[in-house]
Amino acid sequence: MSPPSQSQPLHIPLAGVTLEGDLVAPRHASGLVVFAHGSGSSRKSRRNRQVAQHLQESSFATLLFDLLTEEEDRRPEARFDIALLADRLAAVTRWLRGQSGWADVPLGYFGASTGAAAALRAAAELGPAIDAVVSRGGRPDLALPFLGRVEAPTLLIVGGRDTGVIELNQEAYAALSCPKRFEIVPGATHLFEEPGALETVARLAAEWFAFHLPREHPVAESAARPRG
């Protein structure tokens, strides 16, 4: 049976913008995973929500939020502005750390597609503040100049039939100097729509976070509802 969870919509105030998010915190969660979606997607991504649900059932709190405002998302150039997306992710992480009860909570990133590049670039900026990163069908190559600075253990997951993206991930994997792992899901394409493919991604992600997120500072009961 899944642990009881508290779900809360968030309005995250940053410099000049307010971003919308959805936080789910299971009781006695052992850490928090922040999601970074790909271009053209949002916090409502069905695939990311499926992975998030699996993580919640594995006792992780999850935060899915929109990296862009509705107006920004209408501009194609903003969707692929990795510097902007990484800055937003880092700013949201700092905001979370400033909320009561969240300062020392183990924290990981889960990035999909271009969101993986944003996650890795933000992890490079924040250093030891990020405990682990998982990339699903990602484009970590878009953060290539920053990969050597990533300290967080990083798992790259790619579909076995995602031609081209496999090679880009291999290039990125070679550039990472942190603890790392490369997983290919046999028979899966870029969106992992094949039967069982996304379940495999969710399982691999949960195992990675369970191993790499420290347990010294679990999510406190009082941390389940940050202001926003």
N, CA, C and O of each residue as an XYZ file, in Angstrom:
912
protein
N       0.852     -1.193      0.000
C       0.000      0.000      0.000
C       0.884      1.238      0.000
O       1.897      1.277      0.698
N       0.504      2.258     -0.784
C       1.259      3.496     -0.860
C       1.132      4.270      0.447
O       0.076      4.247      1.080
N       2.223      4.969      0.865
C       2.128      5.780      2.082
C       1.197      6.954      1.850
O       1.107      7.449      0.727
N       0.490      7.422      2.899
C      -0.361      8.597      2.747
C       0.458      9.787      2.282
O       1.601      9.961      2.705
N      -0.125     10.616      1.403
C       0.597     11.749      0.837
C      -0.189     13.027      1.030
O      -1.418     13.014      1.103
N       0.544     14.149      1.114
C      -0.053     15.467      1.081
C       0.270     16.096     -0.263
O       1.432     16.145     -0.666
N      -0.763     16.583     -0.963
C      -0.588     17.203     -2.267
C      -0.904     18.684     -2.151
O      -1.889     19.071     -1.522
N      -0.056     19.516     -2.769
C      -0.235     20.958     -2.636
C       0.164     21.669     -3.927
O       1.278     21.482     -4.415
N      -0.741     22.487     -4.486
C      -0.335     23.368     -5.593
C       0.524     24.497     -5.055
O       0.257     25.021     -3.973
N       1.550     24.875     -5.799
C       2.449     25.937     -5.367
C       2.456     27.070     -6.380
O       2.337     26.844     -7.584
N       2.597     28.286     -5.879
C       2.849     29.461     -6.705
C       4.226     29.957     -6.265
O       4.369     30.552     -5.197
N       5.233     29.707     -7.095
C       6.619     29.914     -6.704
C       7.086     31.283     -7.175
O       7.245     31.504     -8.375
N       7.308     32.205     -6.241
C       7.701     33.565     -6.625
C       9.206     33.663     -6.887
O      10.021     33.413     -5.999
N       9.552     34.026     -8.107
C      10.940     34.274     -8.456
C      11.072     35.721     -8.930
O      10.088     36.460     -8.948
N      12.251     36.117     -9.303
C      12.469     37.490     -9.762
C      11.702     37.735    -11.062
O      12.084     37.227    -12.117
N      10.624     38.509    -10.984
C       9.894     38.902    -12.179
C       8.824     37.946    -12.648
O       8.016     38.311    -13.502
N       8.787     36.721    -12.119
C       7.792     35.740    -12.558
C       7.301     34.925    -11.374
O       7.954     34.841    -10.334
N       6.133     34.327    -11.563
C       5.624     33.336    -10.608
C       5.360     32.061    -11.382
O       4.638     32.076    -12.379
N       5.939     30.957    -10.930
C       5.812     29.671    -11.611
C       4.848     28.775    -10.847
O       4.782     28.810     -9.618
N       4.106     27.974    -11.595
C       3.126     27.081    -10.997
C       3.740     25.692    -10.795
O       4.449     25.180    -11.661
N       3.456     25.101     -9.643
C       4.005     23.782     -9.356
C       3.046     22.912     -8.575
O       2.061     23.396     -8.016
N       3.340     21.627     -8.542
C       2.555     20.649     -7.782
C       3.515     19.828     -6.934
O       4.369     19.110     -7.455
N       3.361     19.943     -5.633
C       4.204     19.213     -4.691
C       3.402     18.083     -4.060
O       2.289     18.294     -3.579
N       3.969     16.893     -4.064
C       3.368     15.755     -3.365
C       4.400     15.217     -2.392
O       5.513     14.869     -2.784
N       4.028     15.151     -1.127
C       4.959     14.726     -0.084
C       4.380     13.554      0.696
O       3.528     13.763      1.559
N       4.817     12.324      0.417
C       4.388     11.187      1.242
C       4.845     11.369      2.679
O       5.871     11.996      2.942
N       4.080     10.820      3.598
C       4.481     10.865      5.001
C       5.803     10.125      5.180
O       5.985      9.030      4.649
N       6.715     10.721      5.922
C       8.035     10.145      6.190
C       8.849      9.990      4.900
O       9.607      9.030      4.759
N       8.695     10.925      3.962
C       9.473     10.864      2.720
C      10.962     10.947      3.022
O      11.383     11.656      3.936
N      11.749     10.219      2.250
C      13.187     10.152      2.491
C      13.966     11.151      1.650
O      15.194     11.186      1.733
N      13.297     11.959      0.846
C      13.977     12.941      0.023
C      12.981     13.578     -0.941
O      11.805     13.216     -0.971
N      13.468     14.524     -1.719
C      12.642     15.254     -2.675
C      13.265     15.154     -4.056
O      14.473     15.329     -4.214
N      12.434     14.871     -5.061
C      12.877     14.849     -6.455
C      12.149     15.966     -7.197
O      10.919     16.009     -7.226
N      12.925     16.869     -7.795
C      12.383     17.982     -8.565
C      12.489     17.638    -10.046
O      13.554     17.249    -10.527
N      11.381     17.783    -10.763
C      11.325     17.405    -12.176
C      11.570     18.614    -13.072
O      11.121     19.721    -12.777
N      12.284     18.385    -14.162
C      12.481     19.392    -15.205
C      11.981     18.790    -16.516
O      12.596     17.872    -17.058
N      10.865     19.310    -17.020
C      10.249     18.733    -18.208
C      10.935     19.212    -19.486
O      11.721     20.160    -19.467
N      10.627     18.546    -20.585
C      11.210     18.901    -21.866
C      10.440     19.992    -22.576
O       9.383     20.420    -22.112
N      10.968     20.443    -23.701
C      10.348     21.517    -24.470
C       8.962     21.097    -24.938
O       8.753     19.954    -25.345
N       8.020     22.029    -24.875
C       6.653     21.753    -25.288
C       5.831     21.008    -24.269
O       4.657     20.726    -24.508
N       6.423     20.680    -23.132
C       5.704     19.961    -22.085
C       5.455     20.913    -20.920
O       5.668     22.120    -21.029
N       4.999     20.345    -19.802
C       4.685     21.163    -18.633
C       4.669     20.265    -17.403
O       4.988     19.078    -17.474
N       4.292     20.856    -16.280
C       4.186     20.069    -15.045
C       3.109     19.005    -15.145
O       3.054     18.098    -14.315
N       2.244     19.106    -16.163
C       1.159     18.142    -16.340
C       1.558     16.968    -17.232
O       0.711     16.149    -17.590
N       2.808     16.881    -17.586
C       3.294     15.788    -18.434
C       2.851     14.428    -17.894
O       3.142     14.078    -16.750
N       2.157     13.681    -18.717
C       1.658     12.370    -18.285
C       2.802     11.434    -17.931
O       2.719     10.696    -16.950
N       3.874     11.458    -18.726
C       4.982     10.551    -18.476
C       5.712     10.909    -17.178
O       6.026     10.031    -16.374
N       5.976     12.190    -16.981
C       6.646     12.583    -15.742
C       5.783     12.318    -14.523
O       6.291     11.939    -13.468
N       4.478     12.516    -14.667
C       3.588     12.243    -13.533
C       3.557     10.748    -13.206
O       3.426     10.367    -12.042
N       3.678      9.913    -14.219
C       3.714      8.474    -13.958
C       4.986      8.110    -13.195
O       4.942      7.324    -12.248
N       6.113      8.681    -13.606
C       7.363      8.435    -12.884
C       7.270      8.996    -11.464
O       7.713      8.361    -10.507
N       6.684     10.203    -11.336
C       6.548     10.818    -10.014
C       5.709      9.955     -9.084
O       6.031      9.815     -7.904
N       4.645      9.382     -9.604
C       3.804      8.528     -8.764
C       4.592      7.331     -8.243
O       4.456      6.946     -7.082
N       5.413      6.747     -9.106
C       6.237      5.613     -8.674
C       7.215      6.068     -7.583
O       7.433      5.348     -6.608
N       7.800      7.249     -7.744
C       8.727      7.756     -6.730
C       8.013      8.024     -5.416
O       8.555      7.760     -4.343
N       6.785      8.552     -5.502
C       5.999      8.775     -4.290
C       5.729      7.455     -3.570
O       5.809      7.381     -2.344
N       5.411      6.420     -4.338
C       5.177      5.104     -3.747
C       6.458      4.517     -3.169
O       6.418      3.599     -2.350
N       7.600      5.060     -3.607
C       8.898      4.642     -3.063
C       9.368      5.590     -1.969
O      10.541      5.586     -1.595
N       8.432      6.414     -1.449
C       8.672      7.305     -0.303
C       9.540      8.517     -0.625
O      10.322      8.965      0.213
N       9.399      9.051     -1.849
C      10.043     10.312     -2.187
C       8.975     11.375     -2.413
O       7.947     11.113     -3.036
N       9.227     12.572     -1.901
C       8.403     13.721     -2.281
C       8.793     14.137     -3.696
O       9.939     13.956     -4.108
N       7.842     14.691     -4.436
C       8.115     15.121     -5.811
C       7.573     16.529     -6.026
O       6.545     16.909     -5.466
N       8.284     17.292     -6.846
C       7.819     18.608     -7.276
C       7.886     18.675     -8.790
O       8.964     18.573     -9.376
N       6.731     18.847     -9.425
C       6.656     19.128    -10.845
C       6.214     20.576    -10.993
O       5.211     20.979    -10.403
N       6.947     21.365    -11.773
C       6.591     22.766    -11.928
C       6.857     23.195    -13.368
O       7.628     22.565    -14.093
N       6.201     24.280    -13.760
C       6.389     24.822    -15.100
C       7.649     25.687    -15.113
O       7.760     26.647    -14.350
N       8.582     25.342    -15.973
C       9.818     26.104    -16.069
C       9.605     27.474    -16.695
O      10.401     28.390    -16.487
N       8.523     27.611    -17.465
C       8.205     28.862    -18.141
C       6.790     29.294    -17.798
O       5.949     28.465    -17.451
N       6.529     30.584    -17.896
C       5.156     31.068    -17.792
C       4.421     30.728    -19.087
O       5.046     30.353    -20.079
N       3.085     30.861    -19.077
C       2.313     30.573    -20.284
C       2.760     31.464    -21.438
O       2.873     30.997    -22.572
N       3.010     32.722    -21.166
C       3.443     33.647    -22.221
C       4.805     33.247    -22.772
O       5.012     33.251    -23.985
N       5.737     32.900    -21.884
C       7.070     32.489    -22.335
C       7.011     31.208    -23.151
O       7.743     31.054    -24.129
N       6.146     30.295    -22.752
C       6.073     29.003    -23.422
C       5.558     29.119    -24.857
O       5.717     28.188    -25.647
N       4.946     30.246    -25.198
C       4.488     30.457    -26.572
C       5.634     30.866    -27.493
O       5.452     30.946    -28.708
N       6.802     31.122    -26.931
C       7.957     31.513    -27.732
C       8.893     30.314    -27.880
O       9.502     29.886    -26.899
N       9.016     29.766    -29.093
C       9.859     28.575    -29.290
C      11.286     28.757    -28.801
O      11.895     27.810    -28.303
N      11.833     29.974    -28.937
C      13.221     30.173    -28.519
C      13.383     30.002    -27.020
O      14.442     29.580    -26.556
N      12.345     30.325    -26.254
C      12.430     30.172    -24.802
C      12.445     28.700    -24.408
O      13.109     28.316    -23.445
N      11.718     27.886    -25.149
C      11.651     26.462    -24.824
C      13.007     25.780    -24.924
O      13.261     24.782    -24.250
N      13.880     26.327    -25.772
C      15.193     25.713    -25.981
C      16.320     26.555    -25.397
O      17.488     26.338    -25.717
N      15.976     27.510    -24.549
C      16.978     28.338    -23.893
C      17.449     27.618    -22.635
O      16.914     27.831    -21.547
N      18.451     26.767    -22.797
C      18.898     25.912    -21.691
C      19.416     26.757    -20.530
O      19.228     26.392    -19.369
N      20.063     27.877    -20.830
C      20.554     28.745    -19.750
C      19.396     29.268    -18.912
O      19.472     29.272    -17.683
N      18.326     29.709    -19.567
C      17.158     30.204    -18.848
C      16.506     29.097    -18.030
O      16.159     29.302    -16.867
N      16.337     27.921    -18.637
C      15.683     26.813    -17.945
C      16.501     26.371    -16.737
O      15.945     26.080    -15.678
N      17.814     26.320    -16.898
C      18.680     25.937    -15.774
C      18.630     26.980    -14.661
O      18.608     26.634    -13.480
N      18.610     28.252    -15.041
C      18.513     29.312    -14.034
C      17.207     29.196    -13.256
O      17.187     29.376    -12.038
N      16.112     28.892    -13.963
C      14.821     28.745    -13.292
C      14.851     27.568    -12.317
O      14.363     27.669    -11.191
N      15.425     26.457    -12.760
C      15.495     25.279    -11.900
C      16.343     25.557    -10.668
O      15.973     25.175     -9.558
N      17.473     26.217    -10.857
C      18.332     26.554     -9.722
C      17.627     27.524     -8.773
O      17.748     27.404     -7.554
N      16.884     28.491     -9.340
C      16.180     29.463     -8.502
C      15.077     28.793     -7.693
O      14.892     29.114     -6.519
N      14.347     27.870     -8.301
C      13.310     27.140     -7.576
C      13.935     26.298     -6.474
O      13.375     26.185     -5.383
N      15.092     25.707     -6.752
C      15.789     24.915     -5.735
C      16.181     25.796     -4.552
O      16.003     25.404     -3.399
N      16.709     26.975     -4.834
C      17.079     27.895     -3.745
C      15.845     28.331     -2.961
O      15.885     28.451     -1.737
N      14.753     28.565     -3.679
C      13.511     28.956     -3.004
C      13.054     27.841     -2.060
O      12.664     28.104     -0.922
N      13.104     26.610     -2.535
C      12.723     25.479     -1.691
C      13.597     25.399     -0.456
O      13.107     25.165      0.649
N      14.906     25.596     -0.648
C      15.829     25.513      0.480
C      15.540     26.593      1.522
O      15.903     26.449      2.689
N      14.891     27.663      1.099
C      14.559     28.726      2.026
C      13.256     28.514      2.765
O      12.908     29.302      3.645
N      12.524     27.456      2.420
C      11.260     27.172      3.085
C      11.508     26.351      4.352
O      12.412     25.516      4.406
N      10.689     26.609      5.359
C      10.855     25.941      6.642
C      10.809     24.421      6.499
O       9.858     23.870      5.945
N      11.838     23.754      7.000
C      11.883     22.294      6.986
C      12.513     21.677      5.763
O      12.707     20.462      5.716
N      12.842     22.499      4.752
C      13.371     21.941      3.502
C      14.858     22.218      3.297
O      15.425     21.771      2.300
N      15.484     22.917      4.181
C      16.865     23.353      3.960
C      17.835     22.190      3.796
O      18.755     22.263      2.981
N      17.642     21.121      4.558
C      18.605     20.012      4.549
C      18.052     18.725      3.949
O      18.666     17.665      4.071
N      16.903     18.817      3.307
C      16.283     17.611      2.740
C      17.101     17.106      1.552
O      17.456     17.903      0.683
N      17.410     15.819      1.484
C      18.104     15.271      0.311
C      17.313     15.574     -0.960
O      16.096     15.389     -1.004
N      18.016     16.040     -1.992
C      17.316     16.539     -3.174
C      17.954     16.021     -4.452
O      19.174     16.054     -4.610
N      17.108     15.539     -5.369
C      17.574     15.087     -6.664
C      16.791     15.737     -7.783
O      15.711     16.285     -7.565
N      17.348     15.672     -8.995
C      16.687     16.175    -10.193
C      16.339     15.011    -11.114
O      17.109     14.063    -11.269
N      15.148     15.111    -11.726
C      14.769     14.186    -12.791
C      14.464     15.029    -14.019
O      13.490     15.782    -14.028
N      15.289     14.911    -15.060
C      15.114     15.716    -16.257
C      14.758     14.871    -17.462
O      15.300     13.783    -17.653
N      13.839     15.378    -18.277
C      13.434     14.691    -19.500
C      13.732     15.582    -20.701
O      13.495     16.789    -20.658
N      14.253     14.984    -21.773
C      14.537     15.700    -23.008
C      15.417     16.918    -22.716
O      16.465     16.775    -22.087
N      15.013     18.116    -23.161
C      15.827     19.305    -22.902
C      15.905     19.618    -21.409
O      16.849     20.267    -20.959
N      14.924     19.163    -20.645
C      14.952     19.366    -19.204
C      16.138     18.688    -18.548
O      16.593     19.120    -17.489
N      16.645     17.625    -19.166
C      17.822     16.954    -18.618
C      19.046     17.856    -18.708
O      19.870     17.883    -17.794
N      19.165     18.594    -19.812
C      20.275     19.542    -19.941
C      20.165     20.631    -18.890
O      21.164     21.019    -18.284
N      18.941     21.130    -18.671
C      18.733     22.142    -17.644
C      19.087     21.598    -16.267
O      19.704     22.294    -15.460
N      18.695     20.351    -15.995
C      18.978     19.736    -14.694
C      20.475     19.595    -14.463
O      20.962     19.871    -13.366
N      21.198     19.176    -15.468
C      22.634     18.978    -15.308
C      23.376     20.310    -15.197
O      24.338     20.430    -14.438
N      22.928     21.296    -15.949
C      23.562     22.618    -15.842
C      23.293     23.230    -14.466
O      24.188     23.828    -13.868
N      22.069     23.083    -13.963
C      21.755     23.581    -12.627
C      22.543     22.812    -11.568
O      23.024     23.401    -10.600
N      22.673     21.500    -11.752
C      23.450     20.700    -10.798
C      24.907     21.127    -10.784
O      25.544     21.135     -9.731
N      25.440     21.482    -11.952
C      26.819     21.970    -12.018
C      26.966     23.268    -11.243
O      27.978     23.495    -10.579
N      25.945     24.123    -11.332
C      25.979     25.408    -10.629
C      25.847     25.231     -9.123
O      26.538     25.901     -8.356
N      24.964     24.331     -8.696
C      24.638     24.200     -7.271
C      25.556     23.229     -6.531
O      25.551     23.195     -5.301
N      26.328     22.455     -7.251
C      27.325     21.593     -6.639
C      26.744     20.612     -5.631
O      25.810     19.879     -5.955
N      27.286     20.586     -4.400
C      26.869     19.572     -3.419
C      25.436     19.736     -2.923
O      24.950     18.885     -2.178
N      24.748     20.809     -3.318
C      23.344     20.963     -2.923
C      22.441     19.954     -3.623
O      21.318     19.714     -3.179
N      22.924     19.360     -4.715
C      22.139     18.362     -5.458
C      22.765     16.992     -5.242
O      23.960     16.802     -5.469
N      21.954     16.045     -4.805
C      22.485     14.741     -4.410
C      22.491     13.699     -5.520
O      23.273     12.750     -5.459
N      21.636     13.851     -6.538
C      21.591     12.872     -7.625
C      20.792     13.451     -8.783
O      19.928     14.308     -8.592
N      21.092     12.971     -9.991
C      20.388     13.403    -11.199
C      20.037     12.166    -12.019
O      20.834     11.236    -12.143
N      18.819     12.176    -12.580
C      18.400     11.144    -13.532
C      17.927     11.846    -14.793
O      17.182     12.825    -14.727
N      18.360     11.345    -15.937
C      17.946     11.863    -17.238
C      17.166     10.801    -17.978
O      17.641      9.676    -18.131
N      15.939     11.151    -18.452
C      15.120     10.218    -19.243
C      15.030     10.716    -20.680
O      14.482     11.786    -20.942
N      15.569      9.935    -21.601
C      15.525     10.338    -22.998
C      16.037     11.745    -23.175
O      15.499     12.514    -23.972
N      17.078     12.085    -22.434
C      17.501     13.465    -22.326
C      18.440     13.924    -23.424
O      18.899     13.146    -24.261
N      18.705     15.228    -23.385
C      19.704     15.844    -24.264
C      20.800     16.472    -23.401
O      21.004     17.685    -23.438
N      21.496     15.653    -22.635
C      22.559     16.192    -21.784
C      23.674     16.835    -22.590
O      24.437     17.638    -22.054
N      23.782     16.495    -23.876
C      24.797     17.104    -24.728
C      24.608     18.613    -24.837
O      25.569     19.335    -25.102
N      23.366     19.107    -24.633
C      23.107     20.540    -24.701
C      23.706     21.292    -23.520
O      23.729     22.522    -23.507
N      24.190     20.551    -22.531
C      24.883     21.150    -21.385
C      26.349     20.726    -21.361
O      26.984     20.760    -20.307
N      26.881     20.337    -22.489
C      28.202     19.708    -22.556
C      29.310     20.521    -21.864
O      30.129     19.925    -21.165
N      29.374     21.840    -22.024
C      30.471     22.578    -21.377
C      30.425     22.539    -19.855
O      31.419     22.851    -19.198
N      29.282     22.160    -19.287
C      29.113     22.193    -17.832
C      29.225     20.806    -17.193
O      29.278     20.691    -15.968
N      29.260     19.760    -18.011
C      29.153     18.409    -17.462
C      30.340     18.028    -16.583
O      30.179     17.273    -15.625
N      31.503     18.529    -16.890
C      32.675     18.213    -16.077
C      32.603     18.766    -14.670
O      33.354     18.340    -13.793
N      31.687     19.731    -14.443
C      31.529     20.332    -13.109
C      30.429     19.674    -12.286
O      30.251     20.010    -11.116
N      29.691     18.745    -12.877
C      28.598     18.084    -12.145
C      29.186     17.144    -11.098
O      29.993     16.272    -11.421
N      28.782     17.324     -9.852
C      29.241     16.464     -8.761
C      28.239     15.363     -8.439
O      28.626     14.297     -7.961
N      26.967     15.606     -8.692
C      25.916     14.667     -8.296
C      25.983     13.389     -9.126
O      26.126     13.462    -10.347
N      25.883     12.228     -8.497
C      25.817     10.976     -9.256
C      24.700     11.043    -10.292
O      23.572     11.418     -9.970
N      25.011     10.682    -11.523
C      24.100     10.903    -12.639
C      23.810      9.608    -13.386
O      24.716      8.857    -13.746
N      22.515      9.366    -13.608
C      22.045      8.208    -14.365
C      21.430      8.698    -15.670
O      20.493      9.496    -15.656
N      21.949      8.229    -16.787
C      21.392      8.537    -18.098
C      20.607      7.330    -18.597
O      21.159      6.235    -18.709
N      19.315      7.524    -18.900
C      18.458      6.451    -19.391
C      18.005      6.804    -20.801
O      17.457      7.881    -21.036
N      18.239      5.889    -21.736
C      17.907      6.131    -23.143
C      17.196      4.903    -23.694
O      17.492      3.775    -23.300
N      16.262      5.127    -24.600
C      15.592      4.026    -25.272
C      16.504      3.361    -26.293
O      17.280      4.031    -26.974
N      16.408      2.052    -26.394
C      17.262      1.301    -27.298
C      17.021      1.593    -28.768
O      17.872      1.301    -29.608
N      15.862      2.171    -29.086
C      15.541      2.525    -30.468
C      15.527      4.041    -30.678
O      14.986      4.531    -31.670
N      16.119      4.771    -29.748
C      16.179      6.227    -29.846
C      17.453      6.618    -30.588
O      18.389      7.172    -30.011
N      17.459      6.315    -31.878
C      18.643      6.521    -32.703
C      19.049      7.987    -32.712
O      18.209      8.877    -32.841
N      20.325      8.220    -32.577
C      20.845      9.582    -32.534
C      20.976     10.079    -31.115
O      22.028     10.590    -30.731
N      19.929      9.939    -30.335
C      19.972     10.387    -28.940
C      20.901      9.489    -28.123
O      21.547      9.956    -27.185
N      20.971      8.209    -28.474
C      21.905      7.308    -27.780
C      23.324      7.837    -27.921
O      24.065      7.920    -26.941
N      23.699      8.195    -29.143
C      25.053      8.676    -29.392
C      25.326      9.998    -28.665
O      26.425     10.211    -28.152
N      24.330     10.877    -28.622
C      24.492     12.148    -27.909
C      24.671     11.910    -26.415
O      25.446     12.607    -25.760
N      23.955     10.926    -25.879
C      24.100     10.583    -24.465
C      25.450      9.941    -24.190
O      26.032     10.156    -23.127
N      25.949      9.163    -25.127
C      27.272      8.564    -24.951
C      28.354      9.638    -24.899
O      29.307      9.540    -24.125
N      28.192     10.668    -25.736
C      29.134     11.792    -25.713
C      29.079     12.507    -24.368
O      30.112     12.840    -23.788
N      27.867     12.739    -23.882
C      27.702     13.405    -22.597
C      28.251     12.545    -21.460
O      28.894     13.050    -20.540
N      27.993     11.256    -21.536
C      28.453     10.336    -20.492
C      29.978     10.393    -20.362
O      30.516     10.367    -19.255
N      30.660     10.470    -21.499
C      32.124     10.533    -21.476
C      32.615     11.828    -20.833
O      33.707     11.867    -20.265
N      31.810     12.887    -20.922
C      32.216     14.183    -20.373
C      31.974     14.287    -18.871
O      32.548     15.159    -18.218
N      31.139     13.420    -18.313
C      30.843     13.457    -16.883
C      31.993     12.848    -16.089
O      32.516     11.794    -16.450
N      32.382     13.514    -15.010
C      33.440     12.975    -14.152
C      32.900     12.539    -12.794
O      33.654     12.050    -11.952
N      31.601     12.715    -12.579
C      30.952     12.300    -11.335
C      30.654     10.803    -11.379
O      30.803     10.190    -12.436
N      30.236     10.191    -10.265
C      29.721      8.822    -10.328
C      28.581      8.771    -11.349
O      27.703      9.634    -11.337
N      28.588      7.782    -12.219
C      27.641      7.806    -13.326
C      27.285      6.399    -13.779
O      27.979      5.423    -13.493
N      26.169      6.341    -14.500
C      25.700      5.058    -15.034
C      24.892      5.337    -16.299
O      24.190      6.344    -16.386
N      24.994      4.454    -17.262
C      24.295      4.587    -18.545
C      23.398      3.361    -18.726
O      23.878      2.227    -18.728
N      22.101      3.598    -18.876
C      21.153      2.497    -19.019
C      20.387      2.645    -20.339
O      19.855      3.714    -20.639
N      20.336      1.583    -21.106
C      19.546      1.544    -22.332
C      18.360      0.605    -22.105
O      18.540     -0.554    -21.732
N      17.147      1.115    -22.332
C      15.937      0.309    -22.179
C      15.649     -0.353    -23.526
O      15.281      0.335    -24.478
N      15.809     -1.668    -23.624
C      15.663     -2.348    -24.923
C      14.286     -2.118    -25.543
O      13.260     -2.202    -24.867
N      14.288     -1.829    -26.837
C      13.037     -1.709    -27.581
C      12.297     -0.406    -27.403
O      11.275     -0.192    -28.055
N      12.784      0.486    -26.532
C      12.068      1.737    -26.251
C      12.486      2.824    -27.227
O      13.650      2.912    -27.617
N      11.519      3.654    -27.619
C      11.790      4.828    -28.435
C      11.912      6.055    -27.534
O      11.951      5.925    -26.310
N      11.973      7.235    -28.129
C      12.305      8.442    -27.381
C      11.329      8.728    -26.238
O      11.750      9.161    -25.166
N      10.036      8.492    -26.452
C       9.031      8.817    -25.445
C       8.704      7.648    -24.515
O       7.858      7.785    -23.632
N       9.356      6.512    -24.699
C       9.161      5.344    -23.843
C       7.678      4.956    -23.783
O       7.139      4.679    -22.711
N       7.033      4.943    -24.950
C       5.606      4.634    -25.017
C       5.326      3.139    -25.111
O       4.174      2.721    -24.995
N       6.351      2.336    -25.317
C       6.172      0.895    -25.451
C       5.760      0.275    -24.116
O       6.123      0.792    -23.060
N       5.011     -0.820    -24.151
C       4.561     -1.459    -22.903
C       5.730     -1.769    -21.965
O       6.695     -2.429    -22.352
N       5.629     -1.293    -20.757
C       6.635     -1.572    -19.742
C       7.849     -0.665    -19.761
O       8.652     -0.697    -18.828
N       8.005      0.155    -20.818
C       9.224      0.965    -20.943
C       9.294      2.038    -19.857
O      10.321      2.187    -19.195
N       8.215      2.776    -19.678
C       8.230      3.848    -18.680
C       8.292      3.286    -17.263
O       8.869      3.903    -16.367
N       7.701      2.124    -17.070
C       7.800      1.474    -15.761
C       9.253      1.140    -15.444
O       9.687      1.251    -14.297
N      10.006      0.728    -16.471
C      11.423      0.444    -16.284
C      12.179      1.709    -15.910
O      13.030      1.688    -15.020
N      11.868      2.821    -16.592
C      12.484      4.097    -16.264
C      12.210      4.462    -14.807
O      13.122      4.850    -14.077
N      10.952      4.337    -14.389
C      10.571      4.703    -13.024
C      11.306      3.842    -11.998
O      11.757      4.342    -10.967
N      11.422      2.558    -12.286
C      12.118      1.665    -11.361
C      13.600      2.031    -11.261
O      14.151      2.098    -10.162
N      14.240      2.268    -12.400
C      15.658      2.629    -12.400
C      15.883      3.939    -11.656
O      16.850      4.075    -10.906
N      14.986      4.906    -11.864
C      15.119      6.196    -11.193
C      14.964      6.042     -9.682
O      15.744      6.602     -8.912
N      13.954      5.283     -9.264
C      13.728      5.086     -7.834
C      14.927      4.403     -7.179
O      15.320      4.764     -6.070
N      15.500      3.431     -7.857
C      16.670      2.744     -7.315
C      17.863      3.695     -7.208
O      18.612      3.651     -6.232
N      18.034      4.548     -8.209
C      19.161      5.487     -8.206
C      19.024      6.486     -7.059
O      19.980      6.738     -6.326
N      17.832      7.050     -6.913
C      17.628      8.015     -5.837
C      17.713      7.344     -4.465
O      18.253      7.924     -3.523
N      17.187      6.138     -4.354
C      17.244      5.436     -3.073
C      18.693      5.183     -2.647
O      19.005      5.202     -1.456
N      19.563      4.950     -3.612
C      20.966      4.653     -3.301
C      21.763      5.920     -3.018
O      22.652      5.917     -2.166
N      21.448      7.016     -3.734
C      22.316      8.190     -3.683
C      21.801      9.346     -2.838
O      22.584     10.222     -2.471
N      20.521      9.379     -2.519
C      20.039     10.450     -1.653
C      20.293     10.064     -0.200
O      19.786      9.042      0.263
N      21.074     10.871      0.529
C      21.389     10.514      1.917
C      20.137     10.511      2.770
O      19.155     11.184      2.457
N      20.181      9.751      3.844
C      19.010      9.572      4.699
C      19.115     10.325      6.030
O      18.254     10.175      6.896
N      20.171     11.138      6.192
C      20.358     11.803      7.483
C      19.285     12.841      7.768
O      18.972     13.109      8.928
N      18.710     13.435      6.702
C      17.741     14.521      6.892
C      16.477     14.243      6.086
O      16.264     14.886      5.058
N      15.642     13.318      6.511
C      14.401     13.044      5.784
C      13.455     14.234      5.839
O      13.643     15.155      6.634
N      12.440     14.207      4.990
C      11.455     15.282      4.961
C      10.660     15.269      6.250
O      10.043     14.259      6.591
N      10.668     16.377      6.968
C       9.912     16.465      8.211
C       8.437     16.649      7.910
O       8.072     17.145      6.843
N       7.595     16.254      8.841
C       6.154     16.428      8.660
C       5.825     17.889      8.408
O       4.952     18.193      7.595
N       6.506     18.796      9.091
C       6.233     20.223      8.953
C       6.661     20.786      7.616
O       6.283     21.902      7.261
N       7.462     20.012      6.857
C       7.969     20.504      5.575
C       7.026     20.205      4.428
O       7.306     20.585      3.292
N       5.933     19.543      4.690
C       5.051     19.098      3.603
C       4.320     20.234      2.918
O       3.830     20.059      1.803
N       4.228     21.428      3.570
C       3.456     22.504      2.992
C       4.245     23.820      3.024
O       4.006     24.669      3.883
N       5.204     23.987      2.066
C       5.936     25.264      2.021
C       5.013     26.392      1.608
O       3.956     26.164      1.019
N       5.422     27.608      1.921
C       4.607     28.769      1.568
C       4.725     29.009      0.070
O       5.828     29.020     -0.476
N       3.596     29.199     -0.590
C       3.629     29.510     -2.008
C       2.325     29.162     -2.657
O       2.164     29.356     -3.862
